[in-house]
Amino acid sequence: MRAIIFLRLACLTLPFTLTACEKVEQRTTTISSSSDASGVVTQSSLSMTDYAMRAALGNNPNTAAYVTITNKGNTDDRLISAACECATTTTLHTMKMNGSTMEMAEAKNGFVIRSGDTLVFKPGGNHIMLENLTHRPVEGETVNVTLVFEKAGPVTLPMLVSNTPLAKAGTSGGMDHGDMKM
């Protein structure tokens, strides 16, 4: 048990480990949530991986969080809301391009995760918006974000805070957000 806790902590605290740690397959359960040594959380038939939060930058009162949710079950589920103690408001957002303008909008009805499908929240795409920060997350810190599903219920993820969460080629690392409509 101590070895699993040590491995999980080591994996969560090293920079950029969300992409560097080898993922261990985890059986799903319909009873309770569980987490493996590399931080993969399974709730019901949902598996949450690659979760992280962007550090609060400059004087921006907002930040975002990201996660990949895979529905390994036989029935659809819906992500209906999210919550974080670090912000007064936490909402689910869509992001899309309208010509050369990036538009962001609240997903008031949440996101359906169909059986066998994967929902990805990532920089430059759908994301969890943390607004009016009451605590400014800093790189290296871990902040809990609770996702609430229609069927699976609440799941709390310990998200590693990073200046470049989920940094991979092709993400929004150098994106200009100047024309973003909110």
N, CA, C and O of each residue as an XYZ file, in Angstrom:
728
protein
N       0.827     -1.188      0.000
C       0.000      0.000      0.000
C       0.873      1.253      0.000
O       0.602      2.196     -0.743
N       1.929      1.268      0.839
C       2.823      2.429      0.870
C       3.503      2.637     -0.472
O       3.705      3.774     -0.899
N       3.859      1.533     -1.145
C       4.518      1.651     -2.452
C       3.577      2.303     -3.460
O       4.013      3.128     -4.263
N       2.300      1.948     -3.431
C       1.338      2.546     -4.356
C       1.174      4.026     -4.062
O       1.153      4.839     -4.985
N       1.059      4.387     -2.794
C       0.917      5.800     -2.430
C       2.166      6.570     -2.841
O       2.056      7.666     -3.390
N       3.348      6.020     -2.585
C       4.589      6.688     -2.966
C       4.666      6.891     -4.476
O       5.014      7.976     -4.943
N       4.339      5.844     -5.241
C       4.381      5.957     -6.697
C       3.389      6.990     -7.196
O       3.702      7.755     -8.108
N       2.203      7.028     -6.617
C       1.190      7.995     -7.038
C       1.664      9.408     -6.740
O       1.543     10.295     -7.584
N       2.198      9.622     -5.552
C       2.689     10.953     -5.204
C       3.847     11.365     -6.095
O       3.915     12.512     -6.535
N       4.751     10.448     -6.362
C       5.884     10.765     -7.229
C       5.397     11.125     -8.625
O       5.905     12.057     -9.248
N       4.439     10.404     -9.095
C       3.917     10.650    -10.440
C       3.189     11.987    -10.509
O       3.288     12.689    -11.515
N       2.469     12.344     -9.469
C       1.702     13.591     -9.482
C       2.541     14.821     -9.211
O       2.130     15.925     -9.567
N       3.703     14.673     -8.592
C       4.457     15.856     -8.210
C       5.572     16.226     -9.162
O       6.072     17.349     -9.095
N       5.980     15.344    -10.031
C       7.028     15.694    -10.974
C       6.438     16.499    -12.120
O       5.327     16.208    -12.562
N       7.155     17.507    -12.613
C       6.629     18.306    -13.729
C       6.350     17.436    -14.945
O       7.126     16.543    -15.286
N       5.244     17.714    -15.576
C       4.835     17.100    -16.826
C       4.635     15.589    -16.735
O       4.679     14.904    -17.757
N       4.419     15.065    -15.554
C       4.255     13.624    -15.424
C       2.929     13.138    -15.959
O       2.747     11.937    -16.154
N       1.997     14.043    -16.201
C       0.705     13.587    -16.708
C       0.858     12.898    -18.054
O       0.059     12.028    -18.398
N       1.869     13.274    -18.814
C       2.088     12.610    -20.085
C       3.250     11.626    -20.003
O       3.369     10.745    -20.854
N       4.101     11.759    -19.004
C       5.303     10.938    -18.943
C       5.088      9.632    -18.191
O       5.757      8.644    -18.493
N       4.176      9.593    -17.220
C       3.986      8.381    -16.434
C       3.270      7.324    -17.258
O       2.315      7.623    -17.976
N       3.727      6.115    -17.153
C       3.062      5.023    -17.846
C       1.738      4.757    -17.153
O       1.681      4.682    -15.926
N       0.690      4.618    -17.918
C      -0.628      4.375    -17.361
C      -0.787      2.888    -17.091
O      -0.391      2.058    -17.909
N      -1.359      2.555    -15.956
C      -1.610      1.183    -15.574
C      -3.087      0.916    -15.799
O      -3.934      1.696    -15.362
N      -3.405     -0.180    -16.479
C      -4.808     -0.498    -16.713
C      -5.500     -0.721    -15.374
O      -4.948     -1.366    -14.482
N      -6.690     -0.195    -15.240
C      -7.458     -0.305    -14.013
C      -8.812     -0.918    -14.337
O      -9.478     -0.470    -15.271
N      -9.229     -1.916    -13.600
C     -10.566     -2.465    -13.779
C     -11.574     -1.422    -13.325
O     -11.315     -0.663    -12.392
N     -12.705     -1.389    -13.977
C     -13.747     -0.461    -13.562
C     -14.675     -1.152    -12.582
O     -14.740     -2.379    -12.507
N     -15.385     -0.329    -11.837
C     -16.308     -0.865    -10.856
C     -17.577     -0.031    -10.848
O     -17.539      1.155    -11.177
N     -18.683     -0.624    -10.482
C     -19.938      0.111    -10.395
C     -20.262      0.471     -8.946
O     -21.357      0.949     -8.650
N     -19.316      0.242     -8.056
C     -19.580      0.474     -6.638
C     -18.962      1.768     -6.141
O     -19.667      2.593     -5.559
N     -17.683      1.973     -6.350
C     -17.027      3.157     -5.820
C     -15.882      3.577     -6.718
O     -15.518      2.866     -7.654
N     -15.310      4.750     -6.424
C     -14.184      5.212     -7.232
C     -12.901      4.578     -6.721
O     -12.800      4.158     -5.568
N     -11.928      4.525     -7.617
C     -10.619      4.025     -7.241
C      -9.572      4.759     -8.051
O      -9.891      5.377     -9.067
N      -8.337      4.697     -7.617
C      -7.249      5.372     -8.310
C      -6.051      4.446     -8.329
O      -5.742      3.799     -7.329
N      -5.374      4.382     -9.472
C      -4.197      3.535     -9.539
C      -2.936      4.368     -9.289
O      -3.024      5.574     -9.058
N      -1.780      3.735     -9.336
C      -0.524      4.391     -8.983
C      -0.174      5.546     -9.898
O       0.564      6.442     -9.489
N      -0.679      5.558    -11.125
C      -0.347      6.654    -12.034
C      -1.434      7.714    -12.067
O      -1.404      8.589    -12.932
N      -2.395      7.663    -11.149
C      -3.396      8.708    -11.050
C      -4.617      8.507    -11.918
O      -5.407      9.440    -12.064
N      -4.813      7.333    -12.503
C      -6.011      7.083    -13.290
C      -7.159      6.826    -12.327
O      -7.100      5.903    -11.514
N      -8.202      7.642    -12.419
C      -9.351      7.501    -11.533
C     -10.475      6.834    -12.301
O     -10.785      7.223    -13.427
N     -11.089      5.821    -11.684
C     -12.206      5.128    -12.305
C     -13.414      5.269    -11.391
O     -13.331      4.980    -10.198
N     -14.530      5.710    -11.946
C     -15.781      5.823    -11.201
C     -16.850      5.166    -12.053
O     -17.036      5.525    -13.216
N     -17.553      4.198    -11.472
C     -18.537      3.456    -12.230
C     -17.835      2.893    -13.453
O     -16.858      2.159    -13.308
N     -18.298      3.210    -14.643
C     -17.638      2.746    -15.861
C     -16.900      3.875    -16.550
O     -16.543      3.769    -17.724
N     -16.668      4.968    -15.815
C     -15.953      6.112    -16.372
C     -14.515      6.098    -15.891
O     -14.246      5.821    -14.722
N     -13.593      6.396    -16.792
C     -12.180      6.474    -16.445
C     -11.697      7.887    -16.752
O     -11.901      8.390    -17.857
N     -11.056      8.527    -15.773
C     -10.536      9.880    -15.936
C      -9.020      9.861    -15.925
O      -8.402      9.372    -14.979
N      -8.417     10.402    -16.993
C      -6.964     10.435    -17.125
C      -6.534     11.827    -17.574
O      -7.372     12.683    -17.858
N      -5.249     12.044    -17.633
C      -4.656     13.290    -18.148
C      -5.304     14.530    -17.565
O      -5.620     15.468    -18.296
N      -5.506     14.543    -16.244
C      -6.134     15.713    -15.637
C      -5.081     16.658    -15.092
O      -4.076     16.242    -14.515
N      -5.340     17.949    -15.292
C      -4.403     18.990    -14.862
C      -5.133     20.327    -14.833
O      -6.206     20.478    -15.416
N      -4.534     21.291    -14.145
C      -5.070     22.644    -14.065
C      -3.980     23.611    -14.485
O      -2.812     23.432    -14.142
N      -4.368     24.634    -15.229
C      -3.418     25.672    -15.618
C      -3.174     26.578    -14.414
O      -4.116     26.924    -13.701
N      -1.932     26.961    -14.183
C      -1.601     27.902    -13.114
C      -2.254     29.243    -13.420
O      -2.418     29.609    -14.584
N      -2.627     29.974    -12.375
C      -3.187     31.315    -12.550
C      -2.066     32.234    -13.007
O      -1.059     32.382    -12.315
N      -2.235     32.842    -14.152
C      -1.186     33.665    -14.743
C      -1.493     35.152    -14.604
O      -2.637     35.572    -14.775
N      -0.478     35.941    -14.294
C      -0.631     37.393    -14.194
C      -1.749     37.784    -13.247
O      -1.884     37.221    -12.161
N      -2.551     38.756    -13.670
C      -3.684     39.213    -12.855
C      -5.000     38.584    -13.299
O      -6.066     39.002    -12.847
N      -4.939     37.594    -14.171
C      -6.149     36.956    -14.669
C      -6.917     36.345    -13.497
O      -6.348     35.564    -12.735
N      -8.210     36.689    -13.339
C      -8.993     36.147    -12.225
C      -9.524     34.740    -12.489
O     -10.221     34.172    -11.648
N      -9.198     34.179    -13.650
C      -9.718     32.871    -14.052
C      -8.581     31.946    -14.463
O      -7.471     32.389    -14.760
N      -8.880     30.658    -14.471
C      -7.981     29.673    -15.048
C      -8.833     28.514    -15.562
O     -10.060     28.601    -15.535
N      -8.215     27.445    -16.026
C      -8.961     26.324    -16.588
C      -8.371     25.006    -16.120
O      -7.213     24.924    -15.709
N      -9.207     23.975    -16.195
C      -8.788     22.617    -15.849
C      -9.163     21.694    -17.000
O     -10.077     21.973    -17.777
N      -8.425     20.578    -17.087
C      -8.561     19.673    -18.219
C      -8.586     18.228    -17.733
O      -8.007     17.897    -16.699
N      -9.265     17.374    -18.497
C      -9.355     15.951    -18.167
C      -9.816     15.196    -19.405
O     -10.488     15.759    -20.270
N      -9.455     13.927    -19.486
C      -9.972     13.034    -20.515
C     -10.848     12.004    -19.812
O     -10.406     11.335    -18.878
N     -12.097     11.882    -20.268
C     -13.065     10.980    -19.643
C     -13.476      9.942    -20.674
O     -13.968     10.282    -21.750
N     -13.269      8.666    -20.336
C     -13.652      7.575    -21.224
C     -14.776      6.782    -20.567
O     -14.672      6.383    -19.407
N     -15.848      6.557    -21.319
C     -16.975      5.771    -20.831
C     -16.795      4.337    -21.304
O     -17.026      4.017    -22.470
N     -16.377      3.475    -20.375
C     -16.133      2.072    -20.697
C     -17.353      1.203    -20.421
O     -17.301     -0.020    -20.548
N     -18.451      1.849    -20.041
C     -19.655      1.106    -19.682
C     -20.589      0.871    -20.850
O     -20.279      1.192    -21.997
N     -21.746      0.300    -20.530
C     -22.749     -0.029    -21.536
C     -23.829      1.035    -21.660
O     -24.685      0.942    -22.540
N     -23.805      2.047    -20.794
C     -24.819      3.100    -20.845
C     -24.142      4.467    -20.915
O     -23.021      4.649    -20.442
N     -24.846      5.414    -21.514
C     -24.356      6.785    -21.595
C     -24.390      7.426    -20.218
O     -25.152      7.000    -19.351
N     -23.573      8.443    -20.015
C     -23.615      9.260    -18.800
C     -23.431     10.703    -19.251
O     -23.094     10.959    -20.407
N     -23.650     11.630    -18.354
C     -23.526     13.050    -18.680
C     -22.729     13.741    -17.573
O     -23.035     13.597    -16.389
N     -21.701     14.495    -17.978
C     -21.006     15.372    -17.044
C     -21.885     16.605    -16.913
O     -22.056     17.343    -17.883
N     -22.450     16.843    -15.726
C     -23.419     17.937    -15.580
C     -22.847     19.176    -14.916
O     -23.371     20.273    -15.110
N     -21.777     19.026    -14.132
C     -21.191     20.213    -13.502
C     -19.815     19.875    -12.937
O     -19.381     18.723    -12.930
N     -19.148     20.925    -12.464
C     -17.846     20.772    -11.804
C     -17.777     21.795    -10.673
O     -18.508     22.786    -10.680
N     -16.906     21.555     -9.710
C     -16.741     22.474     -8.588
C     -15.284     22.452     -8.123
O     -14.606     21.428     -8.200
N     -14.824     23.600     -7.641
C     -13.483     23.719     -7.083
C     -13.504     24.796     -6.012
O     -14.058     25.874     -6.228
N     -12.905     24.515     -4.856
C     -12.864     25.503     -3.780
C     -12.017     26.711     -4.132
O     -12.095     27.733     -3.451
N     -11.204     26.617     -5.190
C     -10.317     27.727     -5.553
C     -11.030     28.823     -6.339
O     -10.431     29.860     -6.624
N     -12.309     28.613     -6.699
C     -13.023     29.575     -7.526
C     -14.459     29.740     -7.028
O     -15.060     28.799     -6.511
N     -15.000     30.955     -7.193
C     -16.392     31.153     -6.792
C     -17.356     30.528     -7.794
O     -18.471     30.156     -7.427
N     -16.940     30.407     -9.054
C     -17.779     29.813    -10.092
C     -16.943     28.832    -10.903
O     -15.827     29.144    -11.318
N     -17.492     27.652    -11.123
C     -16.842     26.646    -11.958
C     -17.862     26.185    -12.990
O     -18.940     25.709    -12.631
N     -17.525     26.325    -14.276
C     -18.459     25.979    -15.337
C     -17.774     25.131    -16.402
O     -16.551     25.148    -16.543
N     -18.582     24.397    -17.140
C     -18.105     23.600    -18.265
C     -18.224     24.454    -19.508
O     -19.263     25.074    -19.735
N     -17.167     24.500    -20.325
C     -17.150     25.363    -21.511
C     -16.808     24.609    -22.777
O     -16.046     23.642    -22.772
N     -17.400     25.086    -23.867
C     -17.022     24.639    -25.202
C     -16.126     25.709    -25.804
O     -16.168     26.870    -25.395
N     -15.329     25.317    -26.762
C     -14.459     26.254    -27.467
C     -14.503     25.861    -28.926
O     -14.318     24.692    -29.263
N     -14.750     26.845    -29.810
C     -14.768     26.552    -31.235
C     -14.315     27.777    -32.007
O     -14.355     28.903    -31.510
N     -13.884     27.532    -33.228
C     -13.468     28.612    -34.112
C     -14.655     29.039    -34.966
O     -15.376     28.205    -35.513
N     -14.846     30.355    -35.073
C     -15.844     30.936    -35.968
C     -15.063     31.834    -36.915
O     -14.830     33.006    -36.619
N     -14.661     31.283    -38.052
C     -13.746     32.003    -38.930
C     -12.393     32.087    -38.257
O     -11.797     31.059    -37.934
N     -11.900     33.292    -38.042
C     -10.610     33.469    -37.372
C     -10.773     33.822    -35.895
O      -9.793     34.121    -35.212
N     -12.014     33.786    -35.405
C     -12.283     34.144    -34.018
C     -12.589     32.904    -33.188
O     -13.414     32.077    -33.577
N     -11.922     32.779    -32.046
C     -12.201     31.680    -31.141
C     -13.345     32.094    -30.225
O     -13.292     33.151    -29.596
N     -14.382     31.258    -30.151
C     -15.535     31.547    -29.311
C     -15.647     30.519    -28.201
O     -15.508     29.315    -28.420
N     -15.902     31.028    -27.003
C     -16.058     30.186    -25.834
C     -17.478     30.391    -25.311
O     -17.967     31.520    -25.270
N     -18.142     29.305    -24.912
C     -19.497     29.399    -24.382
C     -19.688     28.336    -23.301
O     -19.092     27.261    -23.353
N     -20.521     28.657    -22.334
C     -20.833     27.705    -21.288
C     -21.684     26.575    -21.869
O     -22.613     26.825    -22.637
N     -21.369     25.352    -21.507
C     -22.157     24.179    -21.911
C     -23.183     23.941    -20.810
O     -22.978     23.106    -19.929
N     -24.289     24.683    -20.866
C     -25.280     24.667    -19.782
C     -25.897     23.306    -19.547
O     -26.320     23.003    -18.432
N     -25.957     22.477    -20.582
C     -26.518     21.131    -20.434
C     -25.445     20.083    -20.195
O     -25.734     18.886    -20.190
N     -24.212     20.524    -19.998
C     -23.118     19.595    -19.762
C     -22.685     18.894    -21.031
O     -22.906     19.386    -22.138
N     -22.065     17.740    -20.858
C     -21.538     16.953    -21.975
C     -21.955     15.497    -21.815
O     -21.693     14.882    -20.782
N     -22.598     14.951    -22.830
C     -22.937     13.525    -22.828
C     -21.683     12.751    -23.205
O     -20.970     13.111    -24.142
N     -21.425     11.675    -22.456
C     -20.333     10.769    -22.783
C     -20.994      9.435    -23.123
O     -21.391      8.677    -22.238
N     -21.100      9.172    -24.399
C     -21.777      7.970    -24.873
C     -20.946      6.721    -24.530
O     -19.725      6.790    -24.391
N     -21.620      5.613    -24.402
C     -20.957      4.343    -24.139
C     -19.887      4.105    -25.189
O     -20.165      4.168    -26.387
N     -18.666      3.833    -24.749
C     -17.550      3.570    -25.653
C     -16.839      4.814    -26.161
O     -15.830      4.698    -26.858
N     -17.338      6.004    -25.831
C     -16.735      7.251    -26.312
C     -15.817      7.885    -25.276
O     -15.821      7.523    -24.099
N     -15.031      8.844    -25.756
C     -14.115      9.606    -24.907
C     -14.388     11.087    -25.089
O     -14.518     11.563    -26.217
N     -14.476     11.816    -23.991
C     -14.638     13.265    -23.981
C     -13.317     13.859    -23.521
O     -12.803     13.497    -22.463
N     -12.763     14.779    -24.322
C     -11.461     15.361    -24.016
C     -11.619     16.852    -23.712
O     -12.173     17.603    -24.515
N     -11.132     17.266    -22.556
C     -11.013     18.673    -22.198
C      -9.528     18.996    -22.301
O      -8.711     18.368    -21.627
N      -9.163     19.984    -23.150
C      -7.750     20.290    -23.356
C      -7.588     21.768    -23.691
O      -8.555     22.431    -24.069
N      -6.375     22.284    -23.555
C      -6.126     23.678    -23.933
C      -6.531     23.904    -25.392
O      -6.191     23.111    -26.271
N      -7.259     24.990    -25.636
C      -7.710     25.305    -26.981
C      -8.977     24.573    -27.381
O      -9.427     24.703    -28.520
N      -9.565     23.801    -26.467
C     -10.783     23.047    -26.735
C     -11.730     23.139    -25.557
O     -11.653     24.073    -24.758
N     -12.623     22.167    -25.450
C     -13.519     22.123    -24.293
C     -12.676     22.141    -23.028
O     -11.578     21.586    -22.995
N     -13.201     22.787    -21.979
C     -12.442     22.899    -20.737
C     -13.370     23.174    -19.560
O     -14.553     23.467    -19.734
N     -12.811     23.074    -18.367
C     -13.512     23.422    -17.138
C     -13.005     24.805    -16.751
O     -11.816     24.978    -16.480
N     -13.893     25.785    -16.724
C     -13.511     27.173    -16.443
C     -13.655     27.445    -14.952
O     -14.714     27.218    -14.367
N     -12.578     27.935    -14.346
C     -12.550     28.295    -12.930
C     -12.510     29.817    -12.866
O     -11.495     30.430    -13.196
N     -13.617     30.426    -12.440
C     -13.772     31.873    -12.510
C     -13.774     32.521    -11.128
O     -14.192     31.927    -10.134
N     -13.289     33.765    -11.108
C     -13.216     34.545     -9.865
C     -12.476     33.747     -8.785
O     -13.052     33.363     -7.766
N     -11.209     33.514     -9.033
C     -10.385     32.688     -8.153
C     -10.347     33.248     -6.737
O     -10.127     34.442     -6.532
N     -10.562     32.371     -5.772
C     -10.414     32.725     -4.360
C      -9.039     32.295     -3.858
O      -8.566     32.761     -2.821
N      -8.422     31.418     -4.597
C      -7.054     30.950     -4.356
C      -6.397     30.847     -5.724
O      -6.964     30.249     -6.638
N      -5.221     31.417     -5.874
C      -4.526     31.412     -7.164
C      -3.617     30.191     -7.248
O      -2.551     30.174     -6.633
N      -4.027     29.158     -8.010
C      -3.220     27.945     -8.137
C      -1.853     28.250     -8.748
O      -1.752     28.973     -9.739
N      -0.804     27.690     -8.146
C       0.558     27.910     -8.625
C       1.161     26.582     -9.074
O       0.779     25.516     -8.592
N       2.103     26.666     -9.999
C       2.736     25.477    -10.548
C       3.285     24.579     -9.448
O       3.911     25.048     -8.497
N       3.040     23.280     -9.593
C       3.531     22.281     -8.648
C       2.528     21.936     -7.561
O       2.667     20.910     -6.896
N       1.541     22.763     -7.376
C       0.515     22.539     -6.364
C      -0.493     21.507     -6.887
O      -0.583     21.286     -8.095
N      -1.242     20.884     -5.991
C      -2.335     19.996     -6.367
C      -3.624     20.595     -5.822
O      -3.711     20.934     -4.642
N      -4.630     20.723     -6.695
C      -5.920     21.310     -6.323
C      -7.017     20.314     -6.689
O      -7.022     19.768     -7.792
N      -7.941     20.081     -5.767
C      -9.042     19.159     -6.020
C     -10.136     19.819     -6.853
O     -10.564     20.937     -6.564
N     -10.579     19.118     -7.883
C     -11.713     19.535     -8.706
C     -12.709     18.377     -8.683
O     -12.345     17.229     -8.937
N     -13.968     18.691     -8.376
C     -14.999     17.663     -8.330
C     -15.856     17.740     -9.583
O     -16.416     18.788     -9.902
N     -15.952     16.624    -10.286
C     -16.816     16.498    -11.453
C     -18.087     15.784    -10.997
O     -18.023     14.825    -10.228
N     -19.242     16.255    -11.474
C     -20.509     15.633    -11.090
C     -21.160     15.056    -12.345
O     -21.432     15.766    -13.312
N     -21.401     13.745    -12.297
C     -22.001     13.031    -13.408
C     -23.441     12.676    -13.064
O     -23.779     12.441    -11.904
N     -24.278     12.643    -14.088
C     -25.695     12.333    -13.916
C     -25.893     10.963    -13.277
O     -26.717     10.822    -12.374
N     -25.154      9.953    -13.728
C     -25.324      8.598    -13.211
C     -24.227      8.195    -12.233
O     -24.523      7.601    -11.196
N     -22.988      8.499    -12.534
C     -21.870      8.071    -11.691
C     -21.750      8.912    -10.420
O     -21.111      8.484     -9.459
N     -22.358     10.109    -10.403
C     -22.281     10.961     -9.225
C     -20.994     11.771     -9.194
O     -20.345     11.943    -10.226
N     -20.614     12.275     -8.009
C     -19.422     13.124     -7.908
C     -18.117     12.328     -7.872
O     -18.038     11.260     -7.265
N     -17.095     12.876     -8.538
C     -15.751     12.307     -8.534
C     -14.784     13.459     -8.310
O     -14.811     14.441     -9.052
N     -13.922     13.351     -7.289
C     -12.943     14.399     -7.014
C     -11.584     13.974     -7.549
O     -11.083     12.893     -7.239
N     -10.993     14.862     -8.369
C      -9.692     14.601     -8.975
C      -8.652     15.533     -8.378
O      -8.875     16.743     -8.330
N      -7.512     15.002     -7.918
C      -6.412     15.844     -7.441
C      -5.600     16.329     -8.640
O      -4.729     15.611     -9.131
N      -5.882     17.539     -9.111
C      -5.252     18.034    -10.337
C      -3.937     18.741    -10.050
O      -3.862     19.652     -9.225
N      -2.900     18.294    -10.758
C      -1.605     18.940    -10.692
C      -1.706     20.272    -11.419
O      -2.249     20.331    -12.522
N      -1.193     21.337    -10.824
C      -1.202     22.662    -11.432
C       0.094     22.851    -12.202
O       1.177     22.551    -11.698
N      -0.025     23.357    -13.437
C       1.130     23.530    -14.297
C       0.989     24.788    -15.136
O      -0.124     25.197    -15.467
N       2.118     25.404    -15.481
C       2.103     26.535    -16.412
C       1.806     26.065    -17.826
O       1.339     26.847    -18.654
N       2.073     24.788    -18.112
C       1.812     24.218    -19.434
C       1.142     22.856    -19.272
O       1.750     21.830    -19.577
N      -0.110     22.833    -18.793
C      -0.756     21.542    -18.581
C      -0.937     20.798    -19.898
O      -1.297     21.378    -20.922
N      -0.681     19.518    -19.837
C      -0.871     18.636    -20.984
C      -0.080     19.096    -22.190
O      -0.526     18.917    -23.324
N       1.092     19.689    -21.969
C       1.904     20.226    -23.069
C       2.280     19.127    -24.035
O       3.007     18.198    -23.685
N       1.785     19.236    -25.244
C       2.079     18.301    -26.318
C       2.114     19.113    -27.600
O       1.554     20.209    -27.651
N       2.739     18.615    -28.602
C       2.755     19.301    -29.892
C       1.332     19.492    -30.373
O       0.517     18.573    -30.299
N       1.030     20.691    -30.871
C      -0.289     20.963    -31.428
C      -1.289     21.517    -30.448
O      -2.426     21.775    -30.844
N      -0.936     21.720    -29.178
C      -1.874     22.345    -28.254
C      -1.719     23.848    -28.328
O      -0.953     24.357    -29.147
N      -2.434     24.559    -27.486
C      -2.514     26.012    -27.611
C      -1.377     26.748    -26.915
O      -1.564     27.883    -26.477
N      -0.210     26.136    -26.804
C       0.897     26.755    -26.093
C       1.182     28.188    -26.471
O       1.425     29.005    -25.583
N       1.164     28.540    -27.761
C       1.467     29.898    -28.165
C       0.263     30.622    -28.745
O       0.429     31.607    -29.465
N      -0.950     30.154    -28.448
C      -2.147     30.717    -29.061
C      -2.441     32.114    -28.540
O      -2.323     32.374    -27.342
N      -2.825     33.018    -29.445
C      -3.248     34.378    -29.102
C      -4.733     34.325    -28.798
O      -5.524     33.950    -29.663
N      -5.132     34.694    -27.582
C      -6.529     34.669    -27.182
C      -7.165     36.057    -27.274
O      -8.218     36.283    -26.679
N      -6.555     36.983    -28.001
C      -7.023     38.367    -28.058
C      -8.388     38.549    -28.658
O      -9.085     39.492    -28.281
N      -8.824     37.683    -29.592
C     -10.122     37.832    -30.226
C     -11.195     36.948    -29.597
O     -12.288     36.817    -30.149
N     -10.896     36.342    -28.454
C     -11.834     35.425    -27.828
C     -13.055     36.171    -27.312
O     -12.923     37.165    -26.598
N     -14.259     35.689    -27.677
C     -15.510     36.271    -27.184
C     -15.920     35.491    -25.941
O     -15.889     34.261    -25.934
N     -16.297     36.203    -24.904
C     -16.716     35.527    -23.675
C     -18.111     35.953    -23.308
O     -18.652     35.497    -22.300
